[in-house]
Amino acid sequence: MSERANAMLEHQPLDLLIVIVCYRVVKLTIECLQSLASQIGDVPNSRVMICENGTGPEATDEMKHAIVANGWQNWVSLKAIAPNVGFTGGNNAVLREAMSWESPPKYFLLLNADTIVQPGALRRAFDAIEASPTTGIMGAEMVGVDGVRQISCFRDHSPVSEFLRGASTNLINRLMQRDEFQLSAPRGRDNFDWVSFACALIRSDVVRQVGFLDEGFFLYYDDADYCRSARRAGWLIGCCNEAKVLHLEGQSNELPEKSRARERKPRYYYVSRSRYFAKHIGTIGLWAANVAWSAGWLVGEVKRLVKRSAPPACKGEWRDIWTNAWGPVRNSNASLAPRESHRVL
């Protein structure tokens, strides 16, 4: 955007600002923008702001060139920061700027770069949250490349869910009415404990009341944390099943593939996990979750030995769950605050 367009953006009220964080996924981000191009006008006064999250100057230049070449500069702006400050820090770089405007947007849509928004989804999600004034956060129905619906609405993480996750046994999940996934939401519900922030519509009123995303969560557990805080503030969490979004899960970070292969997960995952439990149910609650996971893991190990099946947990997980167990809520990512931040377009 030109300086004049940026000035208009700050003073002209927006109904919707779509926030996309890009880190080493320029091509995916461009594909995501292509999916938005045909429907950005479906919601009046809508714009997109991309946060290039420390990949480097070449990525920033490539993104800028794509925006200009496709003629998107009237509705897409680009902000570059360094270094990489994670999902929460990248989103907050945009949220903080937008909330400081004379007229902040009415809604924010946090959208992963590895998503393709299906035709009509933007308007359907917007209409759904507009029709429900007590809903502060609205998720969408995520679909994989195989066309299979991905679970995107969940129950809270708890010691019970950790026992089930450690056991990784479908029979026990079903006995606990969790279908085949330990965080599956109860059937027939319209409101949920939390929704995936791969695509989530958030009222700016929620941001005013709850604050910005907790940057102690570099990646993962941030959506569960923020939704729990929003619920505590009196907001409902909904999901618009008519808004379909293709989610290319695993193409923007390594964790899903590592989990499927039972490889060791990165440390930031366990730092976020410990922070979540300690923040919401206390350090004793974190330890209870760890003990519950360990008990479930023993059940899973017995099943593996009897059936000679794959290990129920990732490599080293029995030890890694205790990461930061004695200092779980210290802001271990505080040193990652952006040192550089500037608007490119």
C-alpha positions in Angstrom: 0.0 0.0 0.0 1.1 3.6 -0.6 1.6 6.0 2.3 -1.7 7.6 1.5 -3.4 4.2 1.5 -1.8 3.4 4.8 -3.1 6.6 6.3 -6.6 5.8 5.1 -6.3 2.4 6.6 -5.6 3.9 10.0 -8.5 6.4 9.9 -11.1 4.5 7.9 -13.1 2.0 10.0 -12.6 -1.6 8.9 -15.1 -4.3 9.5 -12.5 -7.0 9.1 -8.7 -7.2 9.1 -7.2 -10.6 8.1 -3.9 -11.3 9.7 -1.4 -13.8 8.1 2.0 -14.6 9.7 4.6 -15.7 7.2 7.8 -17.5 8.2 9.6 -19.4 5.5 6.3 -20.0 3.6 6.1 -17.2 1.0 4.7 -19.5 -1.7 2.0 -20.8 0.7 1.1 -17.3 1.7 0.7 -16.2 -1.9 -1.6 -19.2 -2.5 -3.6 -18.2 0.6 -3.9 -14.6 -0.8 -5.1 -16.0 -4.1 -7.9 -17.8 -2.3 -8.9 -14.5 -0.7 -8.7 -12.4 -3.8 -12.1 -13.4 -5.2 -14.0 -12.9 -2.0 -12.3 -10.1 -0.1 -15.1 -7.8 -1.4 -17.7 -10.2 0.1 -17.2 -8.5 3.5 -17.2 -4.7 3.1 -14.3 -2.7 4.4 -12.0 -5.7 4.6 -8.2 -5.7 4.3 -5.3 -8.2 4.8 -2.1 -7.5 6.7 0.8 -9.9 6.4 3.5 -10.1 9.0 6.8 -11.4 7.5 8.1 -12.9 10.6 11.9 -12.7 10.3 12.5 -15.0 7.3 14.8 -12.3 5.8 14.9 -9.6 3.1 14.7 -11.9 0.2 11.4 -13.3 1.4 10.1 -9.8 2.1 11.0 -8.7 -1.4 9.4 -11.8 -3.0 6.2 -11.2 -1.1 6.2 -7.5 -2.0 6.7 -8.4 -5.7 3.8 -10.9 -5.6 1.5 -8.4 -4.1 2.3 -5.7 -6.6 2.4 -8.1 -9.6 -1.1 -9.4 -8.8 -2.5 -5.9 -8.2 -3.4 -6.7 -4.6 -1.8 -3.6 -3.0 -5.2 -2.0 -2.6 -6.3 -4.6 0.0 -3.0 -6.2 1.2 -0.3 -4.6 3.3 3.0 -6.1 4.4 4.8 -5.6 7.6 8.3 -7.1 8.2 9.8 -7.8 11.6 12.9 -9.5 12.9 13.8 -11.9 14.4 11.1 -14.6 14.2 8.9 -14.1 17.3 6.6 -17.1 16.8 2.9 -17.3 16.0 1.8 -15.1 18.9 4.5 -12.5 18.4 3.9 -12.3 14.7 0.1 -11.8 15.1 0.6 -9.4 18.0 2.8 -7.2 15.8 -0.2 -6.6 13.6 -2.8 -6.6 16.4 -1.0 -4.0 18.4 -0.6 -1.7 15.4 -4.3 -2.1 14.4 -5.6 -1.6 17.9 -3.7 1.7 18.1 -5.5 3.1 15.1 -8.0 5.9 15.6 -10.7 3.4 14.5 -9.6 -0.2 15.1 -11.2 -3.0 13.0 -14.4 -4.6 14.3 -13.0 -8.1 13.7 -9.7 -9.8 13.2 -9.3 -13.0 11.3 -6.2 -14.9 12.3 -5.4 -17.1 9.3 -2.6 -19.6 8.8 -0.4 -19.2 5.7 -1.0 -22.9 5.0 -4.7 -22.4 4.4 -6.9 -22.0 1.3 -10.1 -20.2 2.1 -12.9 -21.9 0.1 -15.4 -19.7 -1.9 -17.9 -18.0 0.3 -16.3 -19.0 3.6 -15.3 -15.4 4.5 -18.8 -14.1 4.3 -20.3 -17.1 6.0 -18.0 -16.8 9.0 -18.6 -13.0 9.2 -22.4 -13.5 9.1 -22.2 -16.2 11.8 -20.4 -14.1 14.3 -22.5 -11.0 13.5 -25.6 -13.0 14.3 -24.2 -14.1 17.7 -23.3 -11.0 19.7 -22.2 -13.1 22.7 -19.7 -15.1 20.6 -16.3 -13.6 20.9 -14.3 -16.0 18.7 -15.6 -18.0 15.7 -13.7 -20.9 14.2 -14.2 -22.5 10.8 -14.5 -26.0 9.5 -11.0 -27.2 8.5 -10.6 -29.8 5.7 -7.5 -31.7 4.7 -6.1 -32.1 1.2 -7.8 -35.6 1.2 -11.1 -33.9 1.7 -11.5 -35.3 5.2 -12.8 -33.0 7.9 -10.1 -32.0 10.4 -11.1 -31.5 14.1 -11.0 -27.8 14.8 -13.3 -27.5 17.8 -12.1 -28.9 21.1 -12.5 -29.5 24.8 -9.9 -28.0 27.2 -6.7 -29.7 27.9 -6.8 -31.4 31.3 -5.2 -34.2 33.3 -8.0 -36.5 31.9 -7.1 -35.6 28.3 -3.4 -36.1 29.1 -4.1 -39.6 30.4 -6.0 -40.4 27.2 -3.2 -38.8 25.1 -0.6 -40.9 26.9 -2.5 -44.1 26.4 -3.4 -43.3 22.8 -6.0 -46.1 22.8 -9.2 -45.7 20.8 -11.1 -48.0 23.1 -10.4 -45.9 26.2 -11.2 -42.7 24.3 -14.6 -44.0 23.3 -15.3 -45.2 26.8 -14.7 -41.6 27.9 -17.0 -40.4 25.1 -14.1 -38.8 23.2 -14.7 -40.6 20.0 -11.2 -41.4 18.7 -9.5 -38.2 19.9 -8.9 -37.1 23.5 -9.9 -33.5 22.9 -13.0 -34.1 20.8 -15.9 -31.8 21.7 -19.2 -33.4 22.8 -21.5 -34.0 19.9 -24.4 -31.6 19.2 -22.8 -28.6 20.8 -22.8 -25.1 19.3 -20.2 -23.7 21.7 -16.8 -25.1 22.5 -13.9 -24.7 24.9 -11.5 -23.6 22.1 -11.1 -23.5 18.4 -8.0 -23.8 16.2 -6.4 -20.4 15.4 -5.4 -21.8 11.9 -8.6 -19.8 11.1 -10.3 -17.8 13.8 -12.5 -14.7 13.7 -12.0 -12.6 16.9 -13.9 -9.5 17.9 -11.7 -6.5 18.7 -13.9 -6.1 21.9 -12.3 -9.4 23.0 -8.8 -8.0 22.4 -9.7 -4.9 24.4 -10.9 -7.0 27.3 -8.5 -10.0 27.2 -5.5 -8.4 25.7 -3.1 -9.6 23.1 -1.9 -13.2 22.6 0.4 -14.5 25.3 3.9 -14.4 23.8 5.0 -17.0 26.3 3.5 -19.4 23.8 5.9 -19.4 20.9 3.9 -21.9 19.0 1.1 -24.3 20.1 -1.4 -24.0 23.0 -1.8 -20.3 22.2 -5.3 -20.8 20.8 -6.4 -23.0 23.7 -5.0 -20.4 26.1 -6.6 -17.4 24.5 -10.0 -19.0 24.1 -9.9 -20.0 27.8 -9.2 -16.5 28.8 -12.0 -15.2 26.6 -14.4 -17.6 28.1 -13.4 -16.5 31.6 -14.2 -12.9 30.5 -17.7 -14.1 29.5 -17.4 -14.7 25.8 -18.6 -17.8 24.0 -16.5 -19.8 21.5 -18.3 -20.8 18.3 -17.6 -22.5 15.0 -19.2 -21.9 11.6 -19.3 -25.2 9.9 -20.5 -23.6 6.7 -17.2 -21.8 6.4 -14.9 -24.3 4.8 -11.1 -23.8 4.8 -8.6 -26.2 3.3 -5.7 -26.7 5.8 -2.4 -27.9 4.4 -1.4 -29.1 7.8 2.3 -29.8 8.3 3.5 -27.7 5.4 4.2 -24.6 7.5 6.0 -26.3 10.4 7.5 -29.6 11.2 5.5 -30.7 14.3 2.6 -32.6 12.7 5.0 -34.8 10.7 7.2 -35.4 13.7 4.2 -36.4 15.7 3.0 -38.9 13.1 6.5 -40.4 12.8 6.8 -40.5 16.7 10.0 -38.4 16.4 11.0 -36.1 19.2 9.0 -32.9 19.3 10.8 -29.5 19.5 11.3 -28.0 22.9 9.0 -25.0 22.3 6.0 -27.5 22.2 6.7 -28.7 25.8 7.4 -25.1 27.0 4.0 -24.1 25.7 2.3 -27.2 27.2 3.8 -26.5 30.7 2.9 -22.9 30.5 -0.7 -23.7 29.6 -1.4 -26.1 32.4 0.4 -24.0 35.1 -1.3 -20.8 33.9 -4.8 -22.2 34.0 -4.8 -24.9 36.7 -1.6 -24.1 38.6 1.8 -25.8 38.9 0.2 -28.7 40.9 -2.2 -29.1 38.0 0.7 -29.3 35.6 2.3 -32.0 37.7 -1.1 -33.8 37.8 -1.3 -33.7 34.0 2.2 -35.1 33.8 1.4 -37.9 36.2 -1.8 -38.6 34.3 0.1 -38.7 31.0 2.6 -41.1 32.5 -0.1 -43.4 33.7 -1.7 -43.4 30.3 1.7 -44.0 28.7 2.2 -47.1 30.8 -1.2 -48.4 29.6 -0.2 -47.7 26.0 3.1 -49.5 26.5 1.3 -52.6 27.7 -0.9 -52.5 24.6 2.2 -52.1 22.4 4.0 -55.1 24.0 0.9 -57.3 23.7 0.0 -56.3 20.1 3.5 -55.4 19.0 2.2 -52.1 17.7 3.9 -48.8 17.2 5.0 -46.8 20.2 2.2 -44.7 21.7 4.3 -41.6 22.3 7.0 -39.6 20.6 10.6 -40.2 21.3 11.6 -38.9 24.7 8.2 -37.6 25.5 8.1 -39.3 29.0 11.0 -37.0 29.9 10.1 -33.9 27.8 6.7 -33.3 29.4 8.6 -32.2 32.5 10.2 -29.3 30.6 9.9 -26.1 32.7 8.0 -28.0 35.3 9.6 -25.9 38.1 9.2 -22.6 36.3 6.4 -23.0 33.8 5.0 -19.5 33.6 8.1 -17.5 33.2 8.1 -15.7 29.9 10.9 -17.7 28.2 10.3 -15.9 24.9 10.6 -12.3 26.3 14.0 -12.0 24.7 12.5 -12.7 21.3 10.6 -9.3 21.1 11.1 -7.9 17.6 14.2 -5.7 17.3 13.1 -4.5 13.8 9.6 -3.7 12.6 8.6 -1.7 9.6 5.8 -1.4 7.0 6.9 -2.5 3.6 3.7 -2.0 1.7 
